[in-house]
């Protein structure tokens, strides 16, 4: 009799636990997950400054000089398993002052969650290291690889 009661109670416990488990595709996760759809570029800004124009996609014979205005370079789109990733860099004085993903996977709550933390980290690393030789973000390897491919394309356009 004890075994039967134990088996029934165990079964009930497992069923309750299964029904209370929230997956990443549940509506609670999508609605309750406030993520930034467009990551903030970690470039230096001062009060009253404006961001560089988004429509410019320049390529010239060499990097910008220190007295020139900021130039933006958009890398080629990199197709990944989860979607397309495309990066734009801002260059001034021969240095990368900002990096941002202009296109990235955002098809579901999980994409938004991953890219919400990964893209700002990648952008900050690019500005710090001034190259595409940065580490991938753990948990966002596919997006990181696409980011690095597009980033290298943008750096090549900027002749850095």
N, C-alpha and C positions, 0 to 999 in steps of 0.2 A: 504494500500500500504506500509506503514512504517513497519508493522509486517512482510510482505513478504521479504522486503529488509533486515530487521534485521535477520530473519530466515536464509536466504541465506548466509549472511555474517558470521553468527555464525557457520554454517555448514562448510564453507570454512576454517574458522579459526581452527576448530577442526580437519579437515582433514590434514591441513598443520602441526599442532602440532603432530598428530599421525605419520605422515611420517617422521618427523624430530627426533623422539625419537629413541635413540640408545640403544639396549638391550645388555646384557652382552655376548651374543653369536654372536654378529655381528662381522664381520671380522675386523672392526676398533678396537674393544676392544682387540681381540686376538693379532693382530699385534702390536698395540700401547701400550701394557701392558708389559713393561720389568720387569719380575720378576726373582728372583734367583731361579733356579730349585733345587739347593742344598743349604740349609741354612748354614750360617757361624756359626761355634761353637764359643760361646763367652768365651772360656777358656783363661787363661792368656798365652800370647806368648811373646817371646822376639825376637829381630832381629836375623835372621839366624836359628831360630828353625824350626823344621819340625813337621808336624802333625803326630799323632800316626798311626800305620799301621791299615789299614781298614779290613784286613782279619782275624785278631785275634778274637777269640770268646772264651775267657777263663772262666773257672769256677773252683774255688779252695776252700779249706777249710776255708779261711778267707780273709779279705780285704788286699790289698797290703800294705806293710810297707813303711815308708817315704823314705827309701833308694832304693826301688825297682823302676823299670821302669814302665811307664804307662801300664795299662792293659785295654783292651776294652771288653765290655760285650754287646751283642746284645739281646734285648728282643724278646719275641715271637711276631709274627705278629698279630695285632689286626684287625679283619675285621669290618669295619664300613659301614654305609649305602652308603657312597660315595666312598669307596675303602679301601684298606689295608694301615695300618699305622704300621711302625716298627721303633724302636728307638735303638740307640747305645750310650752307655755312656763310657767315659774314666775315669778311677779311678787311682789315684796315692796318696800314703800316706793315704789310707783310706778315701779319699775325692773325690767327683765327680768333675773333672776338665773340662769336656766338655760333652755336650749332643747334639745329632743330629738325625734328622729323616732320615733314610736311604731308607725308602719306604713310600710314601704318595700319596694321590690322585692328579693326574695331567692330567686328561682326557680332560679338556677344559680350556678356559681362566678364568672362574670363580674360578675353583679349584686353578689355578696358582695364581690368585689375593689373594684369602683367605690365602693360605698356604705361600705365599710370605711375608705376615706380621705376621701370627700367629706362624709359626714354630720358627723363631728367638726369639720371646717373650717367648715361652714355654721353649726353650733351656736355655735362660738367667735365667729364674725363677728356673729351676732345679739346676743350679750351685749355685745360691744365697741361696736357701732353703735347698740344699743337701738332698732332698727327693722327693717323688711323691706327697706330700701334697702341691700342687700348685693350683692356680686358673685357670679355663678354660678361653680361650680368647673369648670375646664377638664377635659374628658373626662367630665363628669357633668352635662351641660347639662339633659337631660330630668329627671333627679332633682332638680336644683337648681331648675328652674322649678316643679315640683310642690311642693317644700319651701317656696318663696317664696309660692305661692298659699295653702297651708294656714297658713303662718306669719302672713300678713296677716289671715286669718280669726280666728286666735287673738288677735292684737293688737287687732283690732276688738272682740272679746268683752271684752277687758280694759280697753277704753276708754283706750288709751294713745296 
